[in-house]
């Protein structure tokens, strides 16, 4: 059972009726990278620019929750066309809000429990596993669950850990720039993972469309 009429047959029926084309894997990855990198920079702004004030006023978990809200609010306009066919904007908001909120909670718990690289790694693994499960359920794509989680985790982790060393190097010179560049790397990696994941989620819909 899928959610939000994102099952393969519903997607195929809407796309066929509207004459929609289906994006290739490469197009999905490019859209994911371009869109989510911009979203990620904005999502890192509360931490990079207002982090000290937000920590003091609403705590560390509250700071990360604010960042997550920015990600959720901006992601649909940038990424909704990863979903095939018309009506993709509200459907993307619904499924991504659930998926990213669950991812964020898992990451925050992992990070705040273990800290450092172990906390980041556990948080990323738990977060992407939960996100992958939400996407698989929404699209009725359980057969691709392992591939979806693998794409999300590996590419998300690649971007996250690529940006961390440079952030450390730049921190003394310009803390805001150091943190925002980490957002760029995070966006590049996670955006690529989202592009792959959404493409995998809709494999059966593309097969119904003969594409």
N, C-alpha and C positions, 0 to 999 in steps of 0.2 A: 504494500500500500504506500503510495507516494503522498506528498504534501503539496498544497498550493497549485494543483493541476500541473505539476512538473513531471508526471509520469511520461514514459516514452510516447504512448499513444496520444495523449493530450498535446504534447509539444508538436508531434508530427502533424496532427490535425490542424492546429493553429497555423503552423508554418505553411502547410499545403494550401490552406484557404487564403492566406495572405500573399502567397507566392514568395515567401522569404527564402533567402539563401542561407546556407550553413557555413560558418567560418571553419577554415582549416585549422589544424593544430598549430601551425606557425602563426596564423592570424590571431588565434586565441592567446597564445603566449605573448605576442607583441602587444595586444590590447591589455593583457594583464599587467605586463611590465610597465607600459606607459601610464596607464590609469592608476595603478596602485602605488607607483613611485610618487606621483603627485599627492595622492591621498596620504601616503606615509609621511612625507615632509610636513604636511599640515598636522598629522596625528602626533608628531614628535614635538610640535611647538609648545603645547602645555608643559611638557617636561623640560624642554630646552630653555624656554624663555620665562615661564612662570613656575618652574618646579619648586623653588625654595618657598615661595609664598603659598603654593597649593599644599605642599607637605605640611607647612605650619598650620594652615587653616582646616584642611580636611584629611590630613594624614597621607601616608605613602600609598595605601590601597586606594584612597580617594583620588589621588593624582593619576594613578594608572587607569582608574575607571573613567576619568575625564578624557584621557587619551583614547580609550576604547570608544567612547561616544563620538568623538570626532571621526575616527575611522569608520564607524557604522554610518554616521550621517552623510559622509562624503563618498562612500564607496559605490553606492548604486548609480549615481549619475555618471561616474567614470567607467563602471564595469558592467552595467546591466546587459549590454549587448553580448556578453558571454553566453547568455541564455538565448537559444534559438527562438525566433518567431516574435509576434506582437505581444504586448502586455508584459514585457520583460522587466520594466522598471519596478512596479509594485511587487512582482514576484521575487526579484532580486533582493529588494529591501527586506521582505519577510524571511527568506531563507538565510541571507547573509547576517541579518541581525541576530538570529538564533545561533548560527554557527560561530560568528566572531565573538559574541558574548560568552558562549561556552568556552571557546579558545582562551579568551582573556582571563576568565576565572581560573582556569587550569594553570595558565602561565603565572598569574599572580601568586597562586598558592605554591607552585614549585619554586619560584624565585624567592618569595619571602620565607619559605621554610629552609631552603638549603643555601641560598645566596651564591654569588660567583658563577663560574662556568657550570658547575654541577646543577645549580638551581635553574639556570637558563636552559640547559639541555633537557632536564626533566620536564620543565614547564613547556618547552617547545614540543617535546614528544607527546606529552599528555594532551596539550592543546590541539595539536594537529590531528591526533587520533580521534578526539571528540569531534572536531570540525569535520573530519572525513566521514565519521559516522552520521552526522547530521545531514551532510550533502548526499550520502548514499541513500539515506532514508527518504529525503525529499524527492530525489530523482528516481527512486526505485532502482538503484544501481548497485545493489549489494554484491553482484558478481565482480565489480571493479573496486571493492572496498580497499583491498591491500594496495592496489596501484594508486588509488586516490590518496591514501594516507602517506604512502611512500613519496609521492610527488610533493605533497604539501610539506612534509617534514624535511626532506633532503634539501629542497630548494629554499625553504624558509630558513633552515639552519645555516645554509651556505651564505645567504645574504647577511644574516644576523652576526655570525662569527667573522665574516670578512670586514664588517664595519667596526667591530669592537676595538681592534688594535689601533686603527687610525684615530678613533675617538680618544684613546688614551694618549696618543702622541700629540694631538692638537689641543688637549684639554687646558693646558697651562696658558697657551697663547690666546685662544679664543674659544671659551667653553660653549658658546651658543653654536658656532660653526661646527665644532667638534661633534656636538650632539645631533645637529641637523644632518650632517653627512652620514651619520649612522642610520638616520631615517631613509636616506637615499639607498644605501646598500640593503637595508631591510625591505624597502619597497621593491627593489629590483628582484631579490630572491623570492619573496613571498608572492609578488605579482606574477612571476613566472609559474610558481606552484599553483596559483589559482587558475591561471590560464589552462594548464594541463589538467587540473582537477575537474573544472567545468566541462572541458572537452571529453574527458573520460565518462563523466556522469551522463552525457547525452549520446553515447555511442549507439544505444539501441534506437533512439529517436532518429539518428542519421540513417541507420539501416532501414527503418520504415520508410524514410524519404528516398531511399535509393542513392544516398550521397555518402 
